[in-house]
């Protein structure tokens, strides 16, 4: 994950902590690159004084430790567990209807509204009943059934679409007039696996005809079609989709009022649960004390929590989200040690210490590495203890293996830099899947949730990982590069997958290189979809987490675009006091905005404060322009401290 640093020294601040300790002659780069920032440290370049780097302190996170109110994110008139139970029974009664089309549409709406986990058993029973369709079903019905069955982990053959194709293996042109059916088939086509040519043909056919007719549609249908063309349902992040669809569903003429009411109540309850989870994560992070001892390290517990919501959206995984956020937070610190701070010699020592996994090794490490090593060692052991207590499994060898492999992969990148070599694209991606934390996260979550874990499938993790782990990690790695490569190039960084692909294929235009990467991601999704088609030793729960990892990576690294992601900005609103929202904006503005922790009004308030400061020459905070269309003034990172000071002066005490 890319990191940004505030690199201008501003005195008299209690918001930033400073790095200016021992060994003042080693350069610490402010670049997020995994290659260039180390190059200065690993080669015999002229020695420069250490650059002073300011990073956000934990003060911004302290606001979570107070008892703040729990607001209702989506307005709902009725509260109470009795009402929720009553609504659930009403919906279950609807789900037992005799019309299969109405039942399938209801299941589809339930899952889009974020209620799939609530009615999981009911939906599973319905899916088994729907496996066998009717020979006279129309295209809309067949496509809807196909998508729902695959989405819920049941195999269905794409040959069910054969009756809608001509002798040449093409879909009949007469189908092009039915937009509802075309849209249903278009969404189903994205469930296609590698080698399923019928679904590839379905995607091409539906995309071509939908684009032709889009401006002939009613405004409501046109909006729905354009959203699907921009991001198909199968690729959407569950909690984002729920937040967005709750608003849309209320505007549909045929919506079911008590289904909408339950969706709002459930959404608000989950939001309160997320608030408590963040409070716990923040307490743990503050107690761990890594950023206090390692000023160069990222202080991002909120960003880590956003990842866990993407990976584990279900309410029942609350405790697992907390543990997963801990591992991701430590991963970021280790990433920063390798990317921005550690010398080559220190990194070798650190790698050997983790390989041996022995507390006695800590004495061989420099001071700044000791606390990180201790945090990793203790946190991993604590997670192992929780898994042993809950599931009766000793998983330390498996979890330890993932950390060792990840650190070894970081060391491979360090070796590339030291030797001045560039890897080929294949080696870069294989190594990048590890450094992205793919295997670490998925193995930890496999054991944390503990569903369907057996001695046999545990053994599959001993020597190698399932292919769908690697494919999901490949999508993550490629989206990471697409989201950060332009920024890194402007800073002089090199060797992302885009540049390596351009070199191997002799492509001179970067835009074409990015298109090729997007095609690579699309083909990777088809490979990932195979897990929904072929039998697998691992349970469906971990397969869904791997799918969610691929979905979340697109959200995290593409959210700056004016698209589906940037419009759904309140999916994780935390309900902090105003002053907390403003101060938090300095920790990681983009991520916090898209989490809903700061909103449009907060950002506009910041822009007004620039006028108070009197400095209108700030012209580099591009995300403000993209998010809000603000062009008069844009905030540069070095001005955030001034804005904070002005805001304090302007806020009545």
Secondary structure, 3 states (H helix, E strand, C coil): CCCCCECCCCCCCCCEEECCCCCCCCCCCCCCCCCHHHHHHHCCCCCCCCCCCEEECCHHHHHHHCCCCCCCCCCCCCCCHHHHHHHHHHHHHHHCCCCHHHHHHHHHHHHHCCCCCCCHHHHHHHHHHHCCCCCCCCHHHHHHHHHHHHHCCCCCCHHHHHHHECCCCCECHHHHHCHHHHHHHHHHHCCCCCCCHHHHHHHHHHHHHHHHHHHHCCHHHHHHHHHHHHCCHHHCCHHHHHHHHHHHHCCCCCCCHHHHHHHHHHHHHHHHHHHHHHHHHHHHHHHHCHHHHCCCCCCCHHHHHHHHHHHCCCHHHHHHHHHHHHHHHHHHHHHHHHHHHCCHHHHHHHHHHHHHCCHHHHHHCCHHHHHHHHHHHHHHHHHHHHHHHHHCCCCHHHHHHHHHHHHHHHHHHHHHHHHCCCCCHHHHHHHHHHHCCHHHHHHHHHHHHCCCCCHHHHHHHHHCCCHHHHHHHHHHHHHHHHHHHHHHHHCCCCCCHHHHHHHHCCCCCHHHHHHHHHHHHHHHHHHHHHHHCCCCCCCHHHHHHHHHHHHHHHHHHHCCCCCHHHHCCCCCCCCCCHHHHHHHCCCCHHHHHHHCCCCHHHHHHHHHHHHHHCCCCCCCCHHHHHHHCCCCCCCCHHHHHHHHHHHHHHCCC
